[in-house]
Amino acid sequence: MKYNLLGNTGVLVSEIGLGTMTFGGGGAWEAFGGIGEKEAAALVDQALDAGVNFFDTANVYSDGRSEEWLGKALKTKRHQAIVATKVRGRMGPGPNDIGLSRLSIIRQAEESLRRLGTDYIDLYQIHNPDQLTDWEETLRAMDDLVRSGKVRYIGSSNMTGWEIVKTRAVSRQHGLHAFKSSQSYYSLAGRELEREIIPALRDQNMGLIVWSPLAGGFLSGKYGRGNRGTDGDRFAKFAFPPVDEEKAYAIIDALQDIARARESTAARIALAWLLNQPAVTTVVVGAKRPDQLQDNLAAGGIALTPEERSRLDEASRLPVEYPAWPFMEDDESIVRKLPR
């Protein structure tokens, strides 16, 4: 297992992390997995044995059961794990059971600590921005949790590039602990964050934690033109994240060609492409079965050739958007004149 620095923290996290959205299920969360407590514990042990030290969860996953089962699985191995969880989503019927107010953050942090069975959270992330709460309010509450020792580091998730830079500026202005990472969607079928989010993260020396690296299973290899899989889960239950299917099928064609030539799988190749992106710190994979997790973990040993990367890049490339396109020709001419 390879380990990468989490932003400028000095903390090393495994390049592949285990996501626990599949733990628990029930209600709307059943579409994401719904595996039982015993099976969840077995996946955690398998991940630890493979060198995984980064585990990601959230208070809203399966109404708290994901945190609870992760905590039980790590009970005697807590020192081996970097545990990340999140706050923002609705956790009850009341008007203040949601959001990023001080009231909500402190209350939900205490609840997450209780469910996880630990006295500290390694990385506490906001799940997505709260338009009703001032950033200084949110960041002061997060700062207090760090200063109290209940949280080691704080992170963001699902934020725009300008929001990332703004919150870092607010923290710096008021002497508060700042976000050290962003957890964002990134896959061969969804490269939008390359436009502004990745440049912002690199400018701010922050880590990038990737969620849904296989586009909700779309890039796993079991889907193709005219084939929506034997179970049809991604389409019949919850098509998330959204993808441009026609463009994605061209990506799948490239993945499957490379996988066949390597006697590998499309999922491994898709993950290997992400692991080779310089901005990526760790890729969070979710699994329902040990064989799925094993297949995903094997991606860490794949070094794609320049030709393979080029084919995947071309199949998945984003269209150039304003304000980049007026200057494309100038940029390309400059690049051509640079010494080789």
Buried (B, 14 or more C-beta within 10 A) or exposed (E): EEBBEBBEBEBBBBBBBBBBBBBBBEEEBEBBBBBEBEBBBBBBBBBBEBBBBBBBBBBBBBBBBBBBBBBBBBEEEBEEBBBBBBBBBEBEEEEEBBBBBBBBBBBBBEBBBEBBBBEBBBBBBBBBBBEEBEBBBBBBBBBBBBEEEBBBBBBBBBBEBEBBBBBBEBBEEEEBBBBBBBBBBBBBBBBEBBEBBBBBBEEBEBBBBBBBBBBBBBBBBBBBEEEBBEEEBBEEEEBBEEBEBEEBBBBBBBBBBBBEEBEBBBBBBBBBBBBBBEBBBBBBBBBBBEEBBEBBBBBBEBEBEEEBBEBBEEBBEEEEEEEEEEEEEEEEEEEEEEEE
